[in-house]
Amino acid sequence: QVQLVESGGGLVQAGGSLRLSCAASGSIFSPNVMGWYRQAPGKQRELVADITSGGSTNNGDSVKGRFTISRDNAKNTVYLQMNSLKPEDTAVYYCRIITGGRLFWGQGTQVTVSS
C-alpha cells in the first residue's frame, strides 16, 4: 500500500500563488510517476501535471507557463508551484502515484481562487 498526504491548498486572490505538496509513503518502487489532477464541480477530473522519478514532466494545456511540477525523490514528495492563479483554477487537487503497476490517489486538497 501507498499513502499520499497532500498539503498547501487554500484561498487565494486571482493573480496570486500557492504551492502544493504531496508526500508519499509505503511500498514505493522506482521508476514511478507522481502527479497532480484536479476536479472542479460538475467537471471531469483532469491532468494538471505529472513527473517521472527520472524528472520528465507532462503539463496540462490549461496550466502551461503558470504551474511548475517538481519532486524530491529522497523524500518521495512532489510539489506543484502555482502562479498567476485564475478563478477557473478553483478545484479539488488530487495527488496521484503510479508505482509497481499500481495507482494510488490522495484525498485531495481544495484550492479556491477568488476574482
Backbone hydrogen bonds in HBPLUS format (Angstrom, degrees):
<---DONOR---> <-ACCEPTOR-->    atom                        ^
c    i                          cat <-CA-CA->   ^        H-A-AA   ^      H-
h    n   atom  resd res      DA  || num        DHA   H-A  angle D-A-AA Bond
n    s   type  num  typ     dist DA aas  dist angle  dist       angle   num
A0027-SER N   A0001-GLN O   2.97 MM  26  5.76 163.3  2.00 151.8 152.4     1
A0003-GLN N   A0025-SER O   2.83 MM  22  5.27 162.8  1.86 150.1 156.1     2
A0025-SER N   A0003-GLN O   2.91 MM  22  5.27 147.4  2.02 147.8 156.1     3
A0005-VAL N   A0023-ALA O   2.97 MM  18  5.26 157.7  2.02 142.3 149.4     4
A0023-ALA N   A0005-VAL O   2.98 MM  18  5.26 158.7  2.02 142.6 142.2     5
A0007-SER N   A0021-SER O   2.87 MM  14  5.26 143.6  2.00 151.3 152.9     6
A0021-SER N   A0007-SER O   2.87 MM  14  5.26 162.1  1.90 149.4 151.9     7
A0010-GLY N   A0110-GLN O   2.97 MM 100  6.15 118.3  2.36 139.7 156.7     8
A0112-THR N   A0010-GLY O   2.91 MM 102  6.15 168.2  1.92 157.8 158.2     9
A0012-VAL N   A0112-THR O   2.92 MM 100  6.35 156.2  1.98 163.6 171.4    10
A0114-SER N   A0012-VAL O   2.89 MM 102  6.28 155.3  1.95 150.1 157.6    11
A0016-GLY N   A0013-GLN O   2.97 MM   3  5.58 152.9  2.04 142.6 145.3    12
A0014-ALA N   A0114-SER O   2.74 MM 100  5.68 135.9  1.93 171.6 167.2    13
A0015-GLY N   A0085-LEU O   2.71 MM  70  4.89 165.0  1.73 142.8 148.3    14
A0085-LEU N   A0016-GLY O   3.11 MM  69  5.53 175.5  2.11 153.3 153.6    15
A0018-LEU N   A0082-MET O   2.96 MM  64  5.24 149.6  2.05 142.3 152.0    16
A0082-MET N   A0018-LEU O   2.78 MM  64  5.24 169.3  1.80 179.4 176.4    17
A0020-LEU N   A0080-LEU O   2.90 MM  60  4.98 161.8  1.93 141.6 142.9    18
A0080-LEU N   A0020-LEU O   2.90 MM  60  4.98 150.3  1.99 138.5 141.1    19
A0022-CYS N   A0078-VAL O   2.88 MM  56  5.28 135.1  2.08 154.0 163.8    20
A0078-VAL N   A0022-CYS O   2.92 MM  56  5.28 155.6  1.98 146.5 151.8    21
A0024-ALA N   A0076-ASN O   2.85 MM  52  5.40 166.0  1.87 156.2 161.1    22
A0028-ILE N   A0026-GLY O   3.07 MM   2  5.87 119.2  2.45 111.0  95.0    23
A0053-SER N   A0032-ASN O   2.86 MM  21  5.47 132.3  2.09 163.4 162.6    24
A0033-VAL N   A0098-ILE O   3.07 MM  65  5.20 156.7  2.13 141.7 149.1    25
A0098-ILE N   A0033-VAL O   2.83 MM  65  5.20 155.1  1.89 150.9 159.0    26
A0034-MET N   A0051-ILE O   2.98 MM  17  5.54 165.4  2.01 161.5 157.7    27
A0051-ILE N   A0034-MET O   2.76 MM  17  5.54 160.0  1.80 166.7 173.2    28
A0035-GLY N   A0096-ARG O   2.86 MM  61  5.24 147.6  1.97 151.3 154.4    29
A0096-ARG N   A0035-GLY O   2.86 MM  61  5.24 148.5  1.96 146.2 147.7    30
A0036-TRP N   A0049-ALA O   2.75 MM  13  5.46 164.7  1.77 168.7 173.8    31
A0048-VAL N   A0036-TRP O   2.87 MM  12  5.41 158.6  1.91 148.4 145.5    32
A0049-ALA N   A0036-TRP O   3.23 MM  13  5.46 157.9  2.28 138.9 143.7    33
A0037-TYR N   A0094-TYR O   2.82 MM  57  5.12 160.2  1.85 151.5 158.3    34
A0094-TYR N   A0037-TYR O   2.70 MM  57  5.12 158.6  1.75 143.3 150.8    35
A0038-ARG N   A0046-GLU O   2.89 MM   8  5.48 152.2  1.97 149.4 158.5    36
A0046-GLU N   A0038-ARG O   2.82 MM   8  5.48 159.9  1.86 153.8 158.7    37
A0039-GLN N   A0092-VAL O   2.90 MM  53  5.36 149.2  2.00 144.5 154.6    38
A0092-VAL N   A0039-GLN O   3.05 MM  53  5.36 171.1  2.05 137.0 136.0    39
A0043-LYS N   A0040-ALA O   3.00 MM   3  5.38 156.7  2.05 140.4 137.8    40
A0060-GLY N   A0048-VAL O   2.74 MM  12  4.88 168.5  1.75 141.3 137.4    41
A0050-ASP N   A0058-ASN O   2.84 MM   8  5.31 149.3  1.93 145.4 155.8    42
A0058-ASN N   A0050-ASP O   2.91 MM   8  5.31 144.2  2.04 152.1 154.0    43
A0052-THR N   A0056-SER O   2.86 MM   4  5.29 154.3  1.93 146.6 154.7    44
A0055-GLY N   A0052-THR O   2.95 MM   3  5.14 160.2  1.99 106.8 113.4    45
A0063-VAL N   A0060-GLY O   3.21 MM   3  5.78 160.5  2.25 115.8 121.4    46
A0066-ARG N   A0063-VAL O   2.96 MM   3  5.44 161.5  1.99 136.5 139.3    47
A0067-PHE N   A0063-VAL O   3.05 MM   4  5.56 162.1  2.09 162.3 160.4    48
A0083-ASN N   A0066-ARG O   3.08 MM  17  5.21 155.8  2.14 132.6 139.4    49
A0068-THR N   A0081-GLN O   2.85 MM  13  5.10 154.1  1.92 144.1 152.8    50
A0081-GLN N   A0068-THR O   2.84 MM  13  5.10 164.8  1.87 158.2 155.1    51
A0070-SER N   A0079-TYR O   3.13 MM   9  5.23 156.3  2.18 135.9 139.1    52
A0079-TYR N   A0070-SER O   2.77 MM   9  5.23 169.8  1.78 150.0 151.6    53
A0072-ASP N   A0077-THR O   2.82 MM   5  5.33 159.7  1.86 157.1 163.2    54
A0075-LYS N   A0072-ASP O   3.09 MM   3  5.47 136.6  2.29 106.3 117.5    55
A0076-ASN N   A0072-ASP O   2.94 MM   4  5.93 110.1  2.44 139.6 158.1    56
A0077-THR N   A0072-ASP O   3.22 MM   5  5.33 166.2  2.24 141.4 143.8    57
A0076-ASN N   A0073-ASN O   3.20 MM   3  4.75 151.0  2.29  92.1 100.8    58
A0089-ASP N   A0086-LYS O   2.85 MM   3  5.37 163.8  1.88 119.7 124.9    59
A0090-THR N   A0087-PRO O   3.04 MM   3  5.65 163.9  2.07 118.6 122.4    60
A0091-ALA N   A0111-VAL O   2.98 MM  20  5.56 148.5  2.08 149.4 159.4    61
A0111-VAL N   A0091-ALA O   2.90 MM  20  5.56 164.0  1.93 163.1 168.3    62
A0093-TYR N   A0109-THR O   2.82 MM  16  5.25 175.5  1.82 149.0 147.5    63
A0109-THR N   A0093-TYR O   2.85 MM  16  5.25 145.2  1.97 135.8 146.7    64
A0106-GLY N   A0095-CYS O   2.85 MM  11  5.11 152.4  1.93 150.9 149.7    65
A0097-ILE N   A0104-PHE O   3.02 MM   7  5.42 155.5  2.08 148.8 154.7    66
A0104-PHE N   A0097-ILE O   2.94 MM   7  5.42 157.5  2.00 156.0 163.1    67
A0099-THR N   A0102-ARG O   2.88 MM   3  5.39 151.3  1.96 152.7 159.4    68
A0102-ARG N   A0099-THR O   2.96 MM   3  5.39 162.7  1.99 115.5 121.2    69
